[in-house]
Amino acid sequence: MLKGLGAGTAAAFLLLASTASAQTAPSAPAPQTIARADGEEMVKTMFGQIDANHDGVADAAEQAAILEAVKSAGAPETALVSIRRMFSEGAGPDGKVTLASFVRTRMIAFDKADTNHDGKLDPAEQNASRVAAEKPKP
């Protein structure tokens, strides 16, 4: 495991993955409306926690470490699948994820989930995104 990658990071990734996973912890707080700018800052902060050596790139070892931390925190398999997908969506041909690509792909997902196009994800939009992500892909 990478140093400094603890339960807080695992919880943050579970929150980020929750837009793509219908299973949430029973004690999870009710979703709050997230403004786009706040969502982007959350994404950047999470990337900073993955990028243990702060070189602007999340390599395979750093990605594996976050998956292990989230798994150790008791995440359901659907959350792990969502996190793996987040990494793969932003990965280059070498499997590495840059800060720019991670932010870009996560904000594309944010904009897609923002169905009323007000620049915010309200609880209903967050829930709809979770439900849609759980539907089997054709």
C-alpha positions as CSV (number, residue, x, y, z in Angstrom):
1,M,0.0,0.0,0.0
2,L,1.1,3.5,-0.6
3,K,1.8,5.7,2.4
4,G,-1.0,8.1,3.4
5,L,-3.6,6.1,1.5
6,G,-6.1,5.4,4.3
7,A,-9.7,5.1,5.2
8,G,-10.4,8.8,4.2
9,T,-9.2,8.1,0.7
10,A,-11.2,4.9,0.5
11,A,-14.3,6.7,1.7
12,A,-13.7,9.5,-0.9
13,F,-13.4,7.0,-3.7
14,L,-16.5,5.2,-2.5
15,L,-18.4,8.6,-2.7
16,L,-17.0,9.2,-6.2
17,A,-17.9,5.7,-7.3
18,S,-21.4,6.0,-5.9
19,T,-22.5,7.9,-9.0
20,A,-21.8,4.6,-10.8
21,S,-22.8,2.1,-8.1
22,A,-26.2,1.6,-6.7
23,Q,-24.9,-0.1,-3.5
24,T,-24.0,2.4,-0.8
25,A,-23.2,1.9,2.8
26,P,-26.2,1.8,5.1
27,S,-24.9,4.6,7.2
28,A,-24.0,6.8,4.2
29,P,-25.3,10.4,4.5
30,A,-28.0,11.6,2.2
31,P,-26.5,13.0,-1.0
32,Q,-26.1,16.8,-1.1
33,T,-26.2,18.9,-4.2
34,I,-22.8,19.2,-5.8
35,A,-21.9,22.3,-7.9
36,R,-19.7,21.6,-10.9
37,A,-16.8,23.6,-9.6
38,D,-17.0,21.6,-6.3
39,G,-17.1,18.4,-8.2
40,E,-14.0,19.3,-10.1
41,E,-12.2,20.1,-6.9
42,M,-13.3,16.8,-5.4
43,V,-11.9,15.0,-8.4
44,K,-8.6,16.8,-8.3
45,T,-8.3,16.1,-4.6
46,M,-8.9,12.4,-5.1
47,F,-6.4,12.3,-7.9
48,G,-3.8,13.9,-5.6
49,Q,-4.5,11.1,-3.1
50,I,-3.9,8.4,-5.7
51,D,-0.8,10.1,-7.1
52,A,1.4,9.1,-4.2
53,N,4.6,10.4,-5.7
54,H,3.0,13.6,-7.0
55,D,4.3,13.3,-10.5
56,G,0.9,14.0,-12.1
57,V,0.4,10.4,-13.2
58,A,-1.4,7.5,-11.6
59,D,0.5,4.4,-12.6
60,A,-0.6,0.8,-12.2
61,A,0.9,0.5,-8.7
62,E,-0.9,3.6,-7.5
63,Q,-4.2,2.5,-9.1
64,A,-3.9,-1.0,-7.5
65,A,-3.2,0.7,-4.1
66,I,-6.4,2.7,-4.2
67,L,-8.4,-0.4,-5.2
68,E,-6.9,-2.4,-2.4
69,A,-7.7,0.4,0.1
70,V,-11.3,0.6,-1.0
71,K,-11.7,-3.1,-1.0
72,S,-10.2,-3.3,2.5
73,A,-12.7,-0.6,3.6
74,G,-15.5,-3.1,2.7
75,A,-16.6,-1.8,-0.6
76,P,-18.9,-3.9,-2.7
77,E,-17.7,-5.4,-5.9
78,T,-19.8,-2.9,-7.9
79,A,-17.8,0.0,-6.4
80,L,-14.6,-1.7,-7.3
81,V,-15.8,-2.2,-10.9
82,S,-16.8,1.5,-11.0
83,I,-13.4,2.6,-9.8
84,R,-11.6,0.4,-12.3
85,R,-13.8,1.9,-15.1
86,M,-12.9,5.4,-13.9
87,F,-9.3,4.5,-14.2
88,S,-9.7,2.9,-17.6
89,E,-11.7,5.8,-19.1
90,G,-8.8,8.2,-18.3
91,A,-5.9,5.8,-19.1
92,G,-3.5,6.3,-22.0
93,P,-2.2,3.4,-24.1
94,D,0.3,2.6,-21.3
95,G,-2.5,2.3,-18.7
96,K,-1.4,5.4,-16.8
97,V,-3.9,8.1,-15.9
98,T,-2.9,11.8,-15.9
99,L,-4.5,14.4,-13.8
100,A,-5.9,16.1,-16.9
101,S,-7.4,12.9,-18.4
102,F,-8.9,11.9,-15.0
103,V,-10.5,15.3,-14.5
104,R,-11.7,15.4,-18.1
105,T,-13.4,12.0,-18.0
106,R,-14.9,12.6,-14.6
107,M,-16.3,16.0,-15.6
108,I,-17.8,14.5,-18.7
109,A,-19.6,12.0,-16.5
110,F,-20.7,14.9,-14.2
111,D,-22.1,16.8,-17.2
112,K,-23.9,13.7,-18.5
113,A,-25.5,13.2,-15.0
114,D,-26.5,16.9,-14.9
115,T,-29.7,16.3,-16.8
116,N,-31.3,19.7,-16.2
117,H,-28.0,21.4,-17.2
118,D,-27.9,23.7,-14.2
119,G,-24.2,23.0,-13.5
120,K,-25.1,21.0,-10.3
121,L,-25.9,17.4,-9.4
122,D,-28.8,17.4,-7.1
123,P,-29.7,14.2,-5.1
124,A,-32.2,13.1,-7.8
125,E,-29.6,13.4,-10.6
126,Q,-27.1,11.5,-8.5
127,N,-29.6,8.7,-7.8
128,A,-30.6,8.5,-11.5
129,S,-26.9,8.2,-12.4
130,R,-26.5,5.4,-10.0
131,V,-29.6,3.6,-11.3
132,A,-28.5,4.0,-14.9
133,A,-25.0,2.7,-14.2
134,E,-26.5,-0.5,-12.7
135,K,-28.5,-1.3,-15.8
136,P,-26.9,-4.1,-17.9
137,K,-25.1,-2.7,-21.0
138,P,-26.4,-4.1,-24.3
